[in-house]
């Protein structure tokens, strides 16, 4: 479904520029890190480590983009549903969008398998599936519960997830939360989902697995609370956002000393750190972009193209991801590799590919079209 963008509702903007810009940055970040990883197998390039996910505990730029997007999903919910009345019409709307995201995610996660069942194992979970589940649960809770109940639920999930991760593995694998795959969370994925092509082997798991969806929902609920704060906190938003972002980041780093910061199981410390970084970044962008009379610069305007049609941009990327390995895009990499070195030269095909995705999204933006899933 395509809708016209912009406008106001009850005196508040339907779309915050800062929110769209930050959402655009996270989507661009997803495309960047996926494409950089593709260069490692398409051209055996030594990509800059900051653009690759860590194998277990720790954080790089690549590890910030997906949780950042989930936080944005939560923040947007109060803006999109604040006039909705609890009841079947709103619930049906939420369930319908959740179902569409799940179906689209399944299709994108299994393009090769759907083309040829002999191509390998199919995958139940994935990025859009997690986005759909987080959106659906958080949106329903927004209609059904008050802010205190939602935050208490988020805190309970994060606290309970810690001892859950330390339970003995279902399959008898050694339990050590500091070692990749050796934990109860991963063992549940192995038992239910079977082997995974991204993290294969006896200690493999799905990085968008089943139990790890629970702390992802908690991250979405943190975003919902921030969205409510932004709606009611006129004039005090920037300071409040900065303080919340700093507090969550520090708390997550401290917790990470005993419950490691791990993206692949979406550890509770990972939720706090990445939520904090995202909210702090939003504070900066909100101060710079949302004040009356301020016009976004060229970079912010460019990110609006990705942010206004985030799911469309990600879908187009998933369908065309193989382009990064095309010979035509690898020509400048091969030619400049000796002079620039792998880390810099490998970014040239990625930049060309991202520019093509951006051009399609910018065309939609200039038309004023927002593709709704």
C-alpha positions as CSV (number, residue, x, y, z in Angstrom):
1,X,0.0,0.0,0.0
2,X,1.3,3.4,-1.0
3,X,0.4,6.5,1.1
4,X,1.3,10.2,0.8
5,X,3.7,11.4,3.5
6,X,3.9,14.4,5.9
7,X,1.0,16.2,7.5
8,X,0.0,16.7,11.1
9,X,-2.3,15.0,13.6
10,X,-3.7,16.8,16.7
11,X,-1.1,19.5,16.3
12,X,1.9,17.1,16.3
13,X,3.8,16.0,13.2
14,X,2.9,12.6,11.9
15,X,6.6,12.0,11.1
16,X,9.5,13.4,13.1
17,X,12.4,14.3,10.9
18,X,14.9,13.1,13.5
19,X,13.1,9.7,13.8
20,X,13.0,9.3,10.0
21,X,16.7,10.3,9.7
22,X,17.8,7.9,12.4
23,X,15.7,5.2,11.0
24,X,17.3,5.9,7.6
25,X,20.8,5.7,9.1
26,X,20.0,2.3,10.6
27,X,18.6,0.9,7.4
28,X,21.6,2.3,5.5
29,X,23.8,0.7,8.1
30,X,22.1,-2.7,7.6
31,X,22.6,-2.5,3.9
32,X,26.2,-1.3,4.4
33,X,27.2,-4.1,6.8
34,X,25.4,-6.8,4.8
35,X,27.1,-5.6,1.6
36,X,30.5,-5.4,3.3
37,X,30.1,-9.0,4.5
38,X,29.2,-10.0,1.0
39,X,32.5,-8.5,-0.3
40,X,34.3,-11.0,1.9
41,X,33.0,-13.9,-0.1
42,X,32.3,-12.2,-3.5
43,X,35.9,-10.9,-3.8
44,X,37.8,-12.3,-0.8
45,X,38.2,-8.7,0.4
46,X,39.6,-7.9,3.9
47,X,36.8,-5.6,5.0
48,X,37.3,-3.2,7.9
49,X,36.4,-5.2,11.1
50,X,34.1,-2.4,12.3
51,X,31.7,-3.3,9.4
52,X,31.5,-7.0,10.4
53,X,29.6,-8.5,13.3
54,X,31.7,-9.8,16.2
55,X,31.6,-13.6,16.5
56,X,30.3,-13.5,20.1
57,X,30.7,-10.9,22.9
58,X,31.4,-7.2,22.1
59,X,30.2,-4.6,19.7
60,X,31.1,-3.1,16.4
61,X,29.2,-0.6,14.2
62,X,27.6,-3.6,12.5
63,X,26.1,-4.8,15.8
64,X,24.4,-1.5,16.5
65,X,22.2,-1.1,13.4
66,X,19.6,-3.8,13.8
67,X,18.8,-3.1,17.5
68,X,18.8,0.6,16.7
69,X,16.1,-0.1,14.1
70,X,14.0,-2.1,16.7
71,X,14.3,0.8,19.1
72,X,12.9,3.0,16.3
73,X,10.1,0.6,15.8
74,X,9.1,1.0,19.4
75,X,9.4,4.8,19.4
76,X,7.2,5.1,16.3
77,X,4.3,3.1,17.9
78,X,2.9,5.9,20.1
79,X,3.0,8.3,17.2
80,X,1.1,5.9,14.9
81,X,-1.4,4.5,17.5
82,X,-2.0,7.4,19.9
83,X,-5.4,8.1,18.5
84,X,-6.4,4.4,18.1
85,X,-9.1,3.1,20.5
86,X,-8.5,-0.4,22.0
87,X,-10.7,-2.9,20.3
88,X,-10.9,-5.2,17.3
89,X,-10.4,-2.6,14.5
90,X,-7.0,-1.5,16.0
91,X,-6.1,-5.1,16.9
92,X,-6.9,-6.3,13.4
93,X,-4.7,-3.5,11.9
94,X,-1.8,-4.5,14.1
95,X,-2.2,-8.2,13.5
96,X,-2.5,-7.6,9.8
97,X,0.7,-5.6,9.6
98,X,2.5,-8.2,11.8
99,X,1.4,-11.0,9.5
100,X,2.6,-9.1,6.4
101,X,6.0,-8.6,7.9
102,X,6.3,-12.2,8.9
103,X,5.3,-13.4,5.5
104,X,7.5,-11.0,3.7
105,X,10.4,-11.9,6.0
106,X,9.9,-15.6,5.4
107,X,10.0,-15.1,1.6
108,X,13.1,-12.9,1.8
109,X,14.9,-15.3,4.1
110,X,14.2,-18.2,1.8
111,X,14.6,-16.9,-1.8
112,X,17.1,-19.5,-2.8
113,X,15.2,-22.3,-1.1
114,X,11.9,-21.3,-2.8
115,X,13.7,-21.2,-6.2
116,X,15.2,-24.6,-5.6
117,X,14.3,-26.9,-2.7
118,X,17.7,-28.6,-3.3
119,X,19.5,-25.3,-2.5
120,X,19.7,-26.0,1.2
121,X,17.7,-25.7,4.4
122,X,14.9,-23.2,4.8
123,X,14.8,-20.7,7.6
124,X,11.8,-19.9,9.8
125,X,13.2,-16.8,11.5
126,X,15.0,-13.7,10.1
127,X,15.3,-9.9,10.4
128,X,11.8,-8.9,9.2
129,X,10.3,-11.7,11.2
130,X,11.8,-10.3,14.3
131,X,10.7,-6.8,13.4
132,X,7.2,-8.1,12.8
133,X,7.0,-9.9,16.2
134,X,8.5,-7.0,18.1
135,X,6.1,-4.5,16.4
136,X,3.0,-6.8,17.0
137,X,3.6,-7.5,20.6
138,X,4.7,-3.9,21.5
139,X,1.8,-2.3,19.6
140,X,-0.8,-4.6,21.3
141,X,0.7,-3.9,24.7
142,X,0.6,-0.2,23.9
143,X,-3.2,-0.5,23.5
144,X,-3.7,-2.9,26.4
145,X,-1.4,-1.6,29.2
146,X,-0.3,1.5,30.8
147,X,3.3,2.8,30.7
148,X,4.2,1.5,34.1
149,X,3.0,-2.0,33.3
150,X,4.9,-2.0,30.0
151,X,8.1,-0.9,31.6
152,X,7.7,-3.4,34.4
153,X,7.3,-6.1,31.8
154,X,10.4,-5.0,29.9
155,X,12.4,-5.0,33.1
156,X,11.1,-8.5,34.1
157,X,12.0,-9.9,30.7
158,X,15.6,-8.5,30.8
159,X,16.1,-9.7,34.4
160,X,14.7,-13.2,33.8
161,X,16.6,-13.6,30.6
162,X,19.9,-13.6,32.5
163,X,19.3,-16.8,34.6
164,X,17.5,-18.4,31.6
165,X,20.7,-18.0,29.5
166,X,22.7,-19.8,32.2
167,X,20.5,-22.9,32.4
168,X,22.2,-26.2,31.3
169,X,22.0,-26.6,27.5
170,X,19.2,-29.0,26.3
171,X,21.6,-31.0,24.2
172,X,24.3,-31.6,26.8
173,X,26.6,-29.0,25.2
174,X,28.9,-27.3,27.8
175,X,27.3,-24.2,29.3
176,X,29.6,-21.2,29.3
177,X,28.0,-17.8,28.4
178,X,31.3,-16.4,27.3
179,X,31.8,-19.1,24.6
180,X,29.9,-18.9,21.3
181,X,26.9,-21.2,21.2
182,X,27.4,-22.8,24.6
183,X,24.2,-21.7,26.4
184,X,20.6,-22.6,26.9
185,X,19.3,-20.0,24.4
186,X,21.3,-21.4,21.5
187,X,20.4,-25.0,22.5
188,X,16.7,-24.2,22.2
189,X,17.2,-22.9,18.7
190,X,19.2,-26.1,17.8
191,X,16.4,-28.3,19.2
192,X,13.5,-26.5,17.5
193,X,15.0,-24.9,14.4
194,X,17.8,-27.4,13.6
195,X,21.1,-26.5,12.0
196,X,21.6,-23.0,10.8
197,X,23.6,-22.0,7.7
198,X,25.0,-18.8,9.2
199,X,26.3,-20.4,12.4
200,X,26.5,-24.1,11.6
201,X,27.9,-27.1,13.5
202,X,27.0,-28.8,16.8
203,X,27.1,-25.5,18.7
204,X,25.3,-23.5,16.0
205,X,22.2,-21.4,16.4
206,X,20.0,-18.9,14.6
207,X,21.1,-15.3,15.4
208,X,17.4,-14.3,15.2
209,X,16.2,-17.2,17.2
210,X,13.2,-18.0,19.4
211,X,14.0,-17.1,23.0
212,X,16.2,-14.1,21.9
213,X,13.0,-12.5,20.6
214,X,11.9,-11.9,24.2
215,X,14.6,-9.3,25.0
216,X,14.1,-7.9,21.5
217,X,10.5,-7.2,22.6
218,X,11.8,-5.5,25.8
219,X,13.9,-3.3,23.5
220,X,10.8,-2.4,21.6
221,X,9.0,-1.5,24.8
222,X,11.9,0.8,25.8
223,X,11.4,2.5,22.5
224,X,7.6,2.8,23.2
225,X,8.4,4.6,26.5
226,X,10.8,7.0,24.7
227,X,8.1,7.7,22.0
228,X,5.6,8.6,24.7
229,X,8.2,10.8,26.4
230,X,8.7,12.6,23.1
231,X,5.0,13.2,22.6
232,X,4.4,14.7,26.0
233,X,7.7,16.3,26.8
234,X,7.6,19.3,24.6
235,X,10.6,21.6,25.3
236,X,12.4,19.1,27.4
237,X,12.9,16.2,25.0
238,X,16.6,16.6,24.1
239,X,17.9,16.7,27.7
240,X,15.7,13.8,28.8
241,X,16.7,11.7,25.8
242,X,20.4,12.4,26.4
243,X,20.1,11.4,30.1
244,X,18.2,8.2,29.3
245,X,20.6,7.3,26.6
246,X,23.6,7.8,28.8
247,X,22.0,5.9,31.8
248,X,21.1,2.9,29.7
249,X,24.5,2.8,28.0
250,X,26.4,2.9,31.3
251,X,24.0,0.3,32.9
252,X,24.5,-2.0,29.9
253,X,28.3,-1.7,30.0
254,X,28.3,-2.5,33.7
255,X,26.0,-5.5,33.4
256,X,28.1,-6.7,30.5
257,X,30.9,-7.4,32.9
258,X,28.9,-10.4,34.2
259,X,26.3,-11.0,31.4
260,X,28.2,-10.3,28.2
261,X,27.1,-8.0,25.5
262,X,26.1,-10.5,22.8
263,X,24.0,-9.7,19.7
264,X,23.5,-13.3,18.6
265,X,21.4,-14.1,21.7
266,X,20.3,-10.5,22.2
267,X,21.6,-10.5,25.8
268,X,20.0,-8.1,28.3
269,X,23.2,-6.0,28.5
270,X,23.2,-5.8,24.7
271,X,19.6,-4.4,24.9
272,X,20.6,-1.7,27.3
273,X,23.8,-0.6,25.5
274,X,22.3,-0.5,22.1
275,X,19.1,1.2,23.3
276,X,21.2,3.7,25.1
277,X,23.4,4.5,22.0
278,X,20.3,4.8,19.8
279,X,18.4,7.1,22.2
280,X,21.5,9.3,22.6
281,X,21.9,9.5,18.8
282,X,18.2,10.5,18.6
283,X,18.7,13.2,21.2
284,X,21.4,14.8,19.0
285,X,19.3,14.5,15.8
286,X,16.2,15.8,17.6
287,X,18.0,18.9,18.8
288,X,19.5,19.5,15.4
289,X,16.5,18.7,13.1
290,X,13.1,19.0,14.9
291,X,13.2,22.6,16.0
292,X,10.8,24.9,14.2
293,X,12.4,26.6,11.2
294,X,15.4,24.2,11.0
295,X,16.0,22.6,7.6
296,X,17.8,19.3,7.3
297,X,21.2,19.4,5.6
298,X,22.1,17.3,2.6
299,X,23.1,14.2,4.6
300,X,19.9,14.3,6.7
301,X,17.8,14.7,3.5
302,X,19.6,11.8,1.9
303,X,18.8,9.6,5.0
304,X,15.1,10.7,4.8
305,X,14.9,8.6,1.6
306,X,15.8,5.5,3.5
307,X,13.9,6.4,6.6
308,X,10.5,7.2,5.1
309,X,10.5,3.8,3.2
310,X,12.7,1.7,5.5
311,X,11.0,-1.7,4.9
312,X,10.9,-1.0,1.1
313,X,14.6,-0.2,1.1
314,X,15.5,-3.3,3.1
315,X,13.3,-5.5,0.9
316,X,14.9,-4.1,-2.3
317,X,18.3,-4.8,-0.7
318,X,17.4,-8.4,0.1
319,X,16.2,-9.0,-3.4
320,X,19.2,-7.4,-5.1
321,X,21.9,-8.3,-2.5
322,X,23.8,-10.4,-5.1
323,X,24.6,-7.3,-7.1
324,X,27.5,-6.5,-4.8
325,X,29.4,-9.4,-6.3
326,X,28.7,-8.5,-10.0
327,X,31.8,-8.3,-12.1
328,X,30.7,-4.8,-13.2
329,X,30.7,-3.5,-9.6
330,X,34.0,-5.3,-8.8
331,X,35.9,-3.6,-11.6
332,X,36.8,-0.5,-9.6
333,X,37.7,-2.7,-6.6
334,X,40.1,-4.8,-8.6
335,X,41.6,-1.8,-10.2
336,X,42.1,0.3,-7.0
337,X,42.9,-2.6,-4.6
338,X,46.7,-2.4,-5.0
339,X,46.8,1.4,-4.4
340,X,44.1,1.8,-1.7
341,X,44.3,-1.6,0.0
342,X,41.4,-4.0,0.7
343,X,39.4,-2.1,3.5
344,X,39.0,1.1,1.4
345,X,38.8,-0.4,-2.0
346,X,36.1,-2.9,-0.9
347,X,33.8,0.0,0.0
348,X,33.7,1.2,-3.6
349,X,31.3,-1.5,-4.9
350,X,29.3,-1.2,-1.7
351,X,29.0,2.5,-2.2
352,X,27.8,2.1,-5.8
353,X,25.3,-0.5,-4.8
354,X,24.0,1.6,-1.9
355,X,23.7,4.6,-4.2
356,X,21.4,2.6,-6.5
357,X,19.2,1.6,-3.6
358,X,19.1,5.2,-2.4
359,X,18.1,6.5,-5.8
360,X,15.1,4.3,-5.9
361,X,14.1,5.4,-2.4
362,X,14.8,9.1,-3.2
363,X,12.4,8.7,-6.2
364,X,9.7,7.5,-3.9
365,X,10.4,10.4,-1.4
366,X,10.2,13.0,-4.1
367,X,6.9,11.6,-5.3
368,X,5.7,11.8,-1.7
369,X,5.0,8.1,-1.6
370,X,5.4,5.9,1.5
371,X,5.1,2.2,1.0
372,X,3.2,0.6,3.9
373,X,3.6,-3.0,4.7
